[in-house]
Amino acid sequence: MKARMPSPALTLPGALEALQLLAKSREQTGLSPALLELCNLRASQINGCAVCVEMHARALTKLGEPPERVFALGAWCDSPYYSDAERAALALTEATTRLSDRADPVCDDVWKEAARHFEPPAMAALVLSIAVINLWNRLNAATKQVAGAWTAQYV
């Protein structure tokens, strides 16, 4: 496998720094790094971004998450390993990632359940985080970044 080109985020001056600044903005909201990584991994699974699936699974492992929480994420709805707040965040992640799958992609029920668990600054950070991982997924998919090679080179 070979990438079509280097990552646009690493090619255009200032792009990587801008994306990192966006990601950093969510740090003061009280969202746990593990929750954000679960959402990043789930969006990446949906989008088929091998680079991000590998990276966020590794990040969860580094954070000390038990293997079953990482391995079962694709079936989170039917797995006992996630809290109600995590389930709400994962439902929001799926809805926001699958915008074209239904007429009302982020329905009121999904939004209200997430809002029940997260205060407005945390909700803002969660939505921003979901948007950013979807951007990364699209950059990597469009340019066919290679998971192992990319991770070894940049992580």
Secondary structure as a PSIPRED ss2 file (coil, helix, strand):
# PSIPRED VFORMAT (PSIPRED V4.0)

   1 M C   1.000  0.000  0.000
   2 K C   1.000  0.000  0.000
   3 A C   1.000  0.000  0.000
   4 R C   1.000  0.000  0.000
   5 M C   1.000  0.000  0.000
   6 P C   1.000  0.000  0.000
   7 S C   1.000  0.000  0.000
   8 P H   0.000  1.000  0.000
   9 A H   0.000  1.000  0.000
  10 L H   0.000  1.000  0.000
  11 T H   0.000  1.000  0.000
  12 L C   1.000  0.000  0.000
  13 P C   1.000  0.000  0.000
  14 G C   1.000  0.000  0.000
  15 A H   0.000  1.000  0.000
  16 L H   0.000  1.000  0.000
  17 E H   0.000  1.000  0.000
  18 A H   0.000  1.000  0.000
  19 L H   0.000  1.000  0.000
  20 Q H   0.000  1.000  0.000
  21 L H   0.000  1.000  0.000
  22 L H   0.000  1.000  0.000
  23 A H   0.000  1.000  0.000
  24 K H   0.000  1.000  0.000
  25 S C   1.000  0.000  0.000
  26 R C   1.000  0.000  0.000
  27 E H   0.000  1.000  0.000
  28 Q H   0.000  1.000  0.000
  29 T H   0.000  1.000  0.000
  30 G C   1.000  0.000  0.000
  31 L C   1.000  0.000  0.000
  32 S C   1.000  0.000  0.000
  33 P H   0.000  1.000  0.000
  34 A H   0.000  1.000  0.000
  35 L H   0.000  1.000  0.000
  36 L H   0.000  1.000  0.000
  37 E H   0.000  1.000  0.000
  38 L H   0.000  1.000  0.000
  39 C H   0.000  1.000  0.000
  40 N H   0.000  1.000  0.000
  41 L H   0.000  1.000  0.000
  42 R H   0.000  1.000  0.000
  43 A H   0.000  1.000  0.000
  44 S H   0.000  1.000  0.000
  45 Q H   0.000  1.000  0.000
  46 I H   0.000  1.000  0.000
  47 N H   0.000  1.000  0.000
  48 G C   1.000  0.000  0.000
  49 C C   1.000  0.000  0.000
  50 A H   0.000  1.000  0.000
  51 V H   0.000  1.000  0.000
  52 C H   0.000  1.000  0.000
  53 V H   0.000  1.000  0.000
  54 E H   0.000  1.000  0.000
  55 M H   0.000  1.000  0.000
  56 H H   0.000  1.000  0.000
  57 A H   0.000  1.000  0.000
  58 R H   0.000  1.000  0.000
  59 A H   0.000  1.000  0.000
  60 L H   0.000  1.000  0.000
  61 T H   0.000  1.000  0.000
  62 K H   0.000  1.000  0.000
  63 L C   1.000  0.000  0.000
  64 G C   1.000  0.000  0.000
  65 E C   1.000  0.000  0.000
  66 P C   1.000  0.000  0.000
  67 P H   0.000  1.000  0.000
  68 E H   0.000  1.000  0.000
  69 R H   0.000  1.000  0.000
  70 V H   0.000  1.000  0.000
  71 F H   0.000  1.000  0.000
  72 A C   1.000  0.000  0.000
  73 L H   0.000  1.000  0.000
  74 G H   0.000  1.000  0.000
  75 A H   0.000  1.000  0.000
  76 W H   0.000  1.000  0.000
  77 C H   0.000  1.000  0.000
  78 D H   0.000  1.000  0.000
  79 S C   1.000  0.000  0.000
  80 P C   1.000  0.000  0.000
  81 Y C   1.000  0.000  0.000
  82 Y C   1.000  0.000  0.000
  83 S C   1.000  0.000  0.000
  84 D H   0.000  1.000  0.000
  85 A H   0.000  1.000  0.000
  86 E H   0.000  1.000  0.000
  87 R H   0.000  1.000  0.000
  88 A H   0.000  1.000  0.000
  89 A H   0.000  1.000  0.000
  90 L H   0.000  1.000  0.000
  91 A H   0.000  1.000  0.000
  92 L H   0.000  1.000  0.000
  93 T H   0.000  1.000  0.000
  94 E H   0.000  1.000  0.000
  95 A H   0.000  1.000  0.000
  96 T H   0.000  1.000  0.000
  97 T H   0.000  1.000  0.000
  98 R C   1.000  0.000  0.000
  99 L H   0.000  1.000  0.000
 100 S H   0.000  1.000  0.000
 101 D H   0.000  1.000  0.000
 102 R C   1.000  0.000  0.000
 103 A C   1.000  0.000  0.000
 104 D C   1.000  0.000  0.000
 105 P C   1.000  0.000  0.000
 106 V C   1.000  0.000  0.000
 107 C C   1.000  0.000  0.000
 108 D H   0.000  1.000  0.000
 109 D H   0.000  1.000  0.000
 110 V H   0.000  1.000  0.000
 111 W H   0.000  1.000  0.000
 112 K H   0.000  1.000  0.000
 113 E H   0.000  1.000  0.000
 114 A H   0.000  1.000  0.000
 115 A H   0.000  1.000  0.000
 116 R H   0.000  1.000  0.000
 117 H H   0.000  1.000  0.000
 118 F C   1.000  0.000  0.000
 119 E C   1.000  0.000  0.000
 120 P H   0.000  1.000  0.000
 121 P H   0.000  1.000  0.000
 122 A H   0.000  1.000  0.000
 123 M H   0.000  1.000  0.000
 124 A H   0.000  1.000  0.000
 125 A H   0.000  1.000  0.000
 126 L H   0.000  1.000  0.000
 127 V H   0.000  1.000  0.000
 128 L H   0.000  1.000  0.000
 129 S H   0.000  1.000  0.000
 130 I H   0.000  1.000  0.000
 131 A H   0.000  1.000  0.000
 132 V H   0.000  1.000  0.000
 133 I H   0.000  1.000  0.000
 134 N H   0.000  1.000  0.000
 135 L H   0.000  1.000  0.000
 136 W H   0.000  1.000  0.000
 137 N H   0.000  1.000  0.000
 138 R H   0.000  1.000  0.000
 139 L H   0.000  1.000  0.000
 140 N H   0.000  1.000  0.000
 141 A H   0.000  1.000  0.000
 142 A H   0.000  1.000  0.000
 143 T H   0.000  1.000  0.000
 144 K C   1.000  0.000  0.000
 145 Q C   1.000  0.000  0.000
 146 V C   1.000  0.000  0.000
 147 A H   0.000  1.000  0.000
 148 G H   0.000  1.000  0.000
 149 A H   0.000  1.000  0.000
 150 W H   0.000  1.000  0.000
 151 T H   0.000  1.000  0.000
 152 A H   0.000  1.000  0.000
 153 Q H   0.000  1.000  0.000
 154 Y H   0.000  1.000  0.000
 155 V C   1.000  0.000  0.000
